[in-house]
């Protein structure tokens, strides 16, 4: 698909054209990945964060938020529960972690999850483990990889340096984010990134640049979602114009990424599901093939408040919804992206 054609889709207000785009993306997904929708049991292990991103509800300067950190036993027991539910893949997510002692403990927690779930697995693989812990050092990324994590999600939020700078404080570096993504690739992770769509000042040309960035980075996974403002974050008070419909533009980007990168994994994000009652259905129709049921304990779940109106769908509801929409939940499997294995063959 040529850049001019992609830009035309992003700018178009034609509903019929959009439906055709989504239909094509669904057909590509079905041909390349089938009708299975893979599950990643999401454990939000902490809302503590040392960064101050201008859009985020758990930013360091949000002093009215009650902070939490799950203990070792809770994380491991949740992982075992997820295994027993048939979700053979988890994601451990937190704010940016700068505490070296806790990072070291998390490395051991990852190792213990692998050891204990391998003992339960006839194939000896145990849980597939995705991490989303922010920008770490190459040595720390390597320690987690050696402990058994094999996927890492680090969103770029915008691949345009100026737009990136407009939603982050000066000490957070665009170049550092890019460097981390390439470090993850060099170690051997399945690498995921993603963007927010509908940011103040963002336009269709930025999204075209993002799509090109995903292809150049040669990503294995994408997690994209609409920008949903948080009233306690500075970006909520931005006076920059909003050019894009966050919901419709997210669906377009999912479809365009599926068509141009047919063998990757793409998430139908919680933000997409929170923004619109049909967010899950439309996200899957647009080519997404991963969902992330939230397994964070009830007593702290509301404190992982990245944006307002976040909807935490239970695993049972998601399974029922997936089946009702005519898809098959991908249980008892890691659901790796074929793109990753092809990429390794060409290293």
N, C-alpha and C positions, 0 to 999 in steps of 0.2 A: 504494500500500500504506500503510495507516494505521500510525501509531507503535505502537499497541497490538498490531497484528498482527505487526509487526517484532519487538517485544519478546517476543511469544509464541514466535516461531521461535527467538530467541536463548536463551530460557530452557528450551525444550522438550528433553526427553530421548528423545522418540519418534523412533525410527530411521526409521519409515515416513514420518513427516512431513518429516524431513530429506531423505530420498530424493526425495520429491515436490518439495521446494524446489529441490534441485539439478537435477532434471529440467527444471523450469520455467525455471531460469536458463540451462541449456544450449539450450533451445528459443529463448529470447530472443536469446542470442548468435548462434545459427545464423541467425535471421531478420534480425537487425540487421547482423551482421558476417560472416556466412558461416562456413565451416569452415576458413578460413585461420588459421594460427598464425604471427604475425610474430616475427622474430628480431632481437634487439639484441645484437650482438657486444660483450661487456663487457670493457673493459680497466681493470683496477684500477691506476691510474697511480702511486699512492703510498699507503702506510699511515701516513705522517706525519700527525699531527693535533694541532691546538692546543686542541681541546676535551676535556672530561673527563666525557663522558656516563657515568652510573653503571652502564650495562648493557653497555658496549662493550669488545670485546677489543683494539681499537687505540687506546683512550683515551690521552691524553697522559701519564697517570701510570703506564701499564703499562711499567715500565722494563726488563722482561726480554724485550721484543719487539725483534727485529732490524728496524730501519727501512730502508725503501728508497724510491727515487724513480726512475721510469723516465726515461731520457734522451730527448731530442727525436727522434733518429733511430729509436729503438726504437718509440716511440708511432706515428710516421708510418708506419713499415714494417708494424706490426701493423694499422693502419687499411687500408693497401693490401691486405694479405693477406685481411682480412675482406671487402673489396670483391670480391676474386677468388673467394672462397668463395660469393658470391651473397647474403651478408647485407648488404643495402644500407642498413643502419642500425647505428650503434655507440652505445655509452654509455661515456663517460670518467668514472670514479668515483675519488674519493679521500677521505681524511679532510678535516676542515676546514682550509682553506689561508688562512694570514694573511701569507704572504710575497709582497709586491707584485711583486718581481722575477720570481718564478716564475709568478705569475698572468699577468704581462705576456708571459712566454715561452709560456705555454699558449694565450693569445689568438692568438699567431702560429702555434702548432702547429695550432690549429683552422683558421685561415685556410689554411695549407698543405695540410691534409687536403682541404679543399674544393677548392682549386685543382687539386691533382693528381688527385683522383677525378672532378672535372668533365671533365677532359681525357680520361678513360676512358669517359665516359658519353655515348652518342649523344644523350640528351635534355638533357645539359648540367647536370644537377642535382647529380651527385656523391653522396657519402654523406649520409644523414640523421644528424645529430649530436645526441645527448642528453648533457647534462652533469649530474653530481651531485657538486658541489664544496663544498656547504655554504652558509653565510650570507655573502653578499658585498654590496658596496655597489651602489646603483643604477647608478653609472657603470661598474662592473666587469661587471655583468650585461649592460649595453648593449654594452660592447666585445665580449663573447663573441657576442652576438646579431648584431652587425654583421660579425663574422668568419665567421659561417655556422652557428653552433649555433641550433637552433630548438626544442629541447625541454629542459626542466629538471625534474629530480626533487629535491624537497626535502621529506623526510618530516616530518610533525608529531609522529609517534610516539604522541601522545595529544592530542586536541583539548580535553580537560578541563584547565584551568589547574593545578588541584591535583595531578592525576596526573602532568602534565608536570613540575611542580616536584619531585615525588618521585623522578624518574628522571634529573634533571639537577642539576648544582651550581648554587648561587644566582646566579652571574654569567651563566648562560645564560638568556636571556629568552624567555618564551612570546610576549610582544608583538612582539619582534624577529622571531621565526620567522614570525608571521602577517604582519607588515609585508613581509618578504621575498617571501612568496608573492604578495601583491597587487602588489608591484613587478614581479615576473616577468610577471604577467598584463598589467600596463599597458604593458610593453615590447612584448609580442606573442608571447611564448613559448607553446608548448603546455606547460601546467603540470601536473605530477604531484606527488602527495603520498601519504601512507600512514601506517599505524600498525603497532605491534607488538601482538599479541593473546595474552593469557594472562599479562600482567604481574602481579606481586604487587599486590593491592589493586584491580585492575581488575574491573569487573562488567558485566553486560549493559546496564545503563543508560548506562555510559560508551560502549559500542559504538553504542548508539542515537544518542548525542550525536555520535559520530564520523561516522556516516552522514549525519546532518543537516548537519554541518560540510562534508563533501564536496560536498553539494548546494548549500549556500549559497556556497561558494567557486567552484562551477561548474567543477570540475576536468575536465581532458581525459584524465588518466591516473591510475591507482592502482597502488601497489606495497605490498601488505600481506603480512605473514607472521607466523608464530607466534614468540613470544618463546622463544628458546633460551638458557639461562643460560651465561655464561662464568665459570669459576671464579676468574679473576683480576680480575673486575669487582665492585665493591661490592654491586650489586644481587643478586648470587648469594647473599649472606648475609642477605638481607631476611627479616624475621620476619612480614611481612604475609601474610595468607592469599591463596591462589590460588583464585579462584572459577570460572575458565573453563578448559575443556579447550583448550589452544592450537591443536591440530590441527583438531578438529571445529569450533571457533568460527571459525577462519580460513576454512574451507570455507563456513560459513554466511554470513559477511560477504561473501565473494566472490559468492555467489549473490544475496544481498540487494542488493548494489551493482549487479550486472548487471541485475537486474529493475527497479530504480528508476532506473538511469542506463544505459540500454541501448546508447548509441552511443559510450561511452568505451573506452579501452584499459585492460586490466587484466593484470597480470603474474602468472603462476604462479611464485612466488618460489623462489629457491634454498633459502631456509630451509624452505619447505613441502616441497620435494623432499628436503631433508636429514633432515627429521623423520620421514618415513614412506616406505616403499618405493613406495607408490602415490600419492605426493604430486603428481607431474606429472599422472597420469591424473585424479585426483579434482579437482585444480585446474582443469584444462581442462573437465571435466564441469560444474563449478560456474560456468563462464562466463568464465574467463580466456582471453585470446587473444594473449598475448605471452610469450615465454620469452627468457632471456638466457644464451646459452652463454658460458662464461668463457674468454677468450683471453689472460688475464694470463700472462706467461712462467712456465714451470715452476719456474725457480730462485727465484722470489719469491712464487709463488702461495700457498704455505702461510702466508706472513707476513701476508696480508690476512685475518686471523683474527678476524672480528667475533664469532663464537660458536663453540662446540665442535661437532665433528662435521660441519663444512661439507663438502658434496659438490660437487665441481666437475665437472659433466658436460661432456664434450667436445661440440663441435658435431655431429660425426658420430653420436654416440649419441643426442643429442636429436632430430636429424632422423629417425633410424630409429624412435625411440620415438613421435614425433608421427605418422608414417605408420602405424605398427602400431596406433595407437589410432583410426585412421580419419579423421585430420585431414590437411590439406595444408600443408606448410611455406610460409610467405609469403616466398619468395625474390625477389630482384631488384625489391624495392619498399620504400618507406619505411614503409608501413603506418600512416599517420597516422589519428588518431581523427576520424571524421566530426563528432563533437561540436565539435571545435576550429573547423572551417570554418563550422559553423552559428553558433557563438558570435561569430565575427568579423563575420558578416553582420548581426548584431543589435547591434553596438557603436554 
